[in-house]
Amino acid sequence: MNLELDFRRAWRDWPYRSRFPLIKVGPHSDDLLIVLHASGRRPRSKFAYWESEWPFIPVLEFDDWTYEEVAAIITAAVPADA
């Protein structure tokens, strides 16, 4: 529950959230845990995914890539530090 509430608060204040309209956050629909749990079963992206077990650690497919490089490939509209 703490993870969901913290995510809601962070998502609400994140200026780039409108670029991800399919992510549902709120008291009636929280996608956070569903997305994290399903990450290990779904086809993974070409660049990164979440480990499907708690504590949900982000994993980069390419060990020599930085998070900034991966973020730039996913979308240039959202800076890596965001």
C-alpha positions in Angstrom: 0.0 0.0 0.0 2.9 2.4 0.8 4.3 1.8 -2.7 1.0 2.6 -4.3 0.4 5.8 -2.3 4.0 7.0 -2.9 3.6 6.3 -6.6 0.3 8.2 -6.8 1.9 11.2 -5.1 4.9 11.2 -7.4 2.8 10.6 -10.5 0.4 13.4 -9.6 3.3 15.9 -9.4 5.3 14.6 -12.4 5.2 17.1 -15.2 5.5 14.5 -17.9 2.6 12.2 -16.9 0.4 13.5 -19.7 2.7 11.7 -22.2 1.6 8.4 -20.7 -2.2 8.4 -20.8 -2.5 4.7 -20.5 -1.1 4.6 -17.0 -4.1 4.7 -14.6 -3.5 6.0 -11.1 -6.0 6.7 -8.5 -8.3 5.2 -5.9 -10.4 3.4 -8.6 -7.6 2.1 -10.8 -4.0 1.5 -9.8 -2.0 -0.1 -12.5 1.4 0.1 -10.7 1.5 -3.3 -9.1 -0.2 -5.0 -12.1 2.4 -3.5 -14.4 5.3 -4.5 -12.2 4.1 -8.0 -11.6 3.3 -8.6 -15.3 6.7 -7.2 -16.4 8.4 -10.5 -16.0 5.8 -12.4 -18.1 5.2 -10.0 -20.9 7.6 -9.6 -23.9 10.3 -7.3 -22.7 11.1 -4.1 -24.3 14.3 -3.8 -26.3 16.0 -1.7 -23.6 14.7 -2.2 -20.0 12.2 -4.1 -17.8 11.4 -4.6 -14.2 12.2 -7.8 -12.3 8.9 -9.3 -11.6 9.5 -10.0 -7.9 9.7 -7.5 -5.0 11.6 -5.2 -4.7 11.0 -4.6 -8.5 14.5 -3.7 -9.6 14.8 -2.0 -13.0 17.1 -4.0 -15.4 18.8 -2.7 -18.5 19.2 -5.2 -21.3 22.6 -3.7 -22.3 25.0 -3.5 -19.4 27.1 -0.9 -21.1 24.2 1.5 -21.6 23.4 4.3 -19.1 19.9 5.1 -18.0 20.3 8.4 -19.9 21.0 6.6 -23.2 18.0 4.3 -22.7 15.8 7.2 -21.9 16.9 9.1 -25.0 16.0 6.1 -27.2 12.6 5.7 -25.6 11.6 9.3 -26.0 13.5 12.5 -26.4 10.5 14.4 -25.0 11.2 13.2 -21.4 14.7 13.8 -20.0 16.4 10.9 -18.3 16.5 12.7 -14.9 12.8 13.1 -15.0 
